[in-house]
Amino acid sequence: MEVRSIYKTARVSPKKARDVAREIQGLPVSEALDALTFTPRKAAFLIGKTLKSAIANAENNHELAADKLVVKEANVSSGPSFRRFKPRARGSASAILKRTSHIKIILTDEITIEEKTQRKKSTTKKTEAKKSAPKKEKKAPEPEEIEEAPAAEAAAEEEENNS
């Protein structure tokens, strides 16, 4: 059974609220509440209120257990915008839009919760090619005899000639 709750004309921009709403989709109700509690955004508080309202609707109106509920949808759509005006140069004015949103949350008890398992690292073609190709042996450079610089030899000969 699906249970829904709608918060109309919430005083938060829909663009900012959608980021938070995407995070709780598909989560069990307890995990969604935890995520919203520790998210430091205004939208998280408003979506949390709506989620708690949906949980209360499920328990009181439909007699469903809260621990078996899952967030099926969390939608945020734009509501009416308040128009305010700011004075500008030469007697003109520019509009400022104070945006609002409609927050809609749908809970269901029909979805089974899949536990997340750790993925194994998959090998890509590049790593397979590196593993299968024989490694080339690098030869160490042979030590060369250190010769004195020609300038040092010339300086040594001059000293012998002068003495």
C-alpha atoms as one frame of an Amber mdcrd trajectory, in Angstrom:
protein
   0.000   0.000   0.000   1.220   3.488  -0.804   1.033   6.382   1.621   1.772
   9.966   0.666   2.312  13.331   2.237   2.545  16.729   0.529   4.007  19.954
   1.863   2.848  22.842  -0.318   4.567  26.205  -0.735   7.642  25.345   1.320
   9.924  28.390   1.503  12.934  26.824  -0.157  14.089  26.867  -3.758  13.120
  23.668  -5.610  16.617  23.394  -7.077  18.145  23.259  -3.588  15.521  20.860
  -2.244  15.875  18.350  -5.106  19.460  17.570  -4.107  18.305  16.473  -0.668
  15.230  14.611  -1.963  17.334  12.478  -4.329  19.422  11.229  -1.411  16.516
   9.522   0.385  14.798   7.805  -2.543  14.768   4.037  -2.182  15.963   4.095
   1.443  14.142   2.520   4.375  12.347   5.099   6.504  14.750   4.815   9.444
  17.818   5.400   7.254  16.102   8.282   5.445  15.333  10.000   8.759  18.938
   9.545   9.890  20.256  10.982   6.629  17.960  14.006   6.877  18.796  14.580
  10.539  22.509  14.865   9.817  22.220  16.903   6.616  22.902  20.561   7.468
  20.508  22.178   5.002  17.182  23.938   5.359  15.623  21.651   2.739  16.562
  18.590   4.822  14.554  19.930   7.760  11.473  20.599   5.587  11.687  17.223
   3.821  12.117  15.569   7.233   8.873  17.147   8.423   7.101  15.838   5.338
   8.585  12.360   5.809   7.470  12.254   9.457   3.986  13.284   8.357   3.902
  10.448   5.805   5.006   7.966   8.493   2.249   9.204  10.819  -0.287   8.838
   7.995   0.842   5.250   7.410   0.606   4.298  11.088  -2.652   6.059  11.961
  -4.713   5.962   8.761  -3.539   2.715   7.159  -2.264   0.761  10.204   1.126
  -0.018   8.683   4.314  -0.703  10.634   6.863   2.107  10.239   9.890  -0.218
  10.239   8.722  -1.939   7.021   8.193   1.259   5.019  10.458   2.408   2.195
  10.632   5.808   0.482   9.299   5.047  -2.993   9.356   8.632  -4.300  10.515
  12.007  -3.072   9.535  14.693  -5.568  10.105  18.420  -5.366   8.259  20.651
  -7.823   8.174  24.408  -8.061   5.441  26.357  -6.350   4.387  29.984  -6.708
   7.155  32.566  -6.610   6.946  35.750  -4.574   7.954  38.753  -6.643   9.906
  41.469  -4.900  11.515  44.507  -6.514  14.864  46.128  -5.891  15.524  49.715
  -6.953  18.184  50.183  -9.608  19.937  53.061 -11.343  18.029  55.823 -13.155
  14.710  55.090 -11.489  14.361  51.529 -12.757  13.739  48.368 -10.751  14.675
  44.715 -11.087  12.586  41.764  -9.991  13.705  39.325  -7.320  11.962  35.946
  -7.255  11.513  34.315  -3.842  10.873  30.738  -4.947   8.756  28.139  -3.171
   8.364  24.395  -3.662   5.885  21.574  -3.280   7.434  18.541  -1.545   5.722
  15.189  -2.163   6.819  11.954  -0.477   5.357   8.522  -1.228   6.057   5.585
   1.100   5.307   1.946   0.364   5.609  -1.389   2.118   5.642  -3.465  -1.074
   9.294  -2.920  -2.011  11.804  -5.336  -0.537  14.955  -3.747   0.760  18.116
  -5.105  -0.827  21.183  -4.992   1.353  24.171  -3.416  -0.279  27.028  -5.808
  -0.903  30.565  -4.837  -1.677  31.421  -5.078  -5.329  34.432  -7.011  -6.457
  36.913  -5.064  -8.442  36.430  -5.888 -12.080  39.395  -6.063 -14.365  39.308
  -3.923 -17.422  40.849  -4.656 -20.773  43.790  -2.397 -20.033  44.737  -4.236
 -16.854  44.285  -7.609 -18.554  46.606  -6.528 -21.372  49.214  -5.442 -18.860
  48.981  -8.721 -16.976  49.137 -10.952 -20.058  51.984  -9.150 -21.865  55.462
 -10.360 -20.875  57.437  -7.792 -19.021  60.486  -6.417 -20.741  63.674  -6.751
 -18.781  65.363  -3.456 -18.253  69.120  -3.563 -18.492  71.041  -1.557 -15.997
  73.315   0.996 -17.645  76.931  -0.147 -17.719  79.213   1.962 -15.568  81.504
   4.043 -17.724  84.956   5.081 -16.753  84.959   8.521 -15.346  87.275  10.740
 -17.328  88.506  14.051 -16.167  87.073  16.990 -17.926  89.270  18.505 -20.658
  89.328  21.832 -18.844  90.715  20.159 -15.711  93.425  18.427 -17.769  94.422
  21.706 -19.448  94.658  23.443 -16.045  96.867  20.622 -14.690  99.244  20.858
 -17.710  99.566  24.637 -17.326 100.564  24.260 -13.698 103.275  21.742 -14.640
 104.605  24.036 -17.379 104.661  27.098 -15.111 106.578  25.399 -12.302
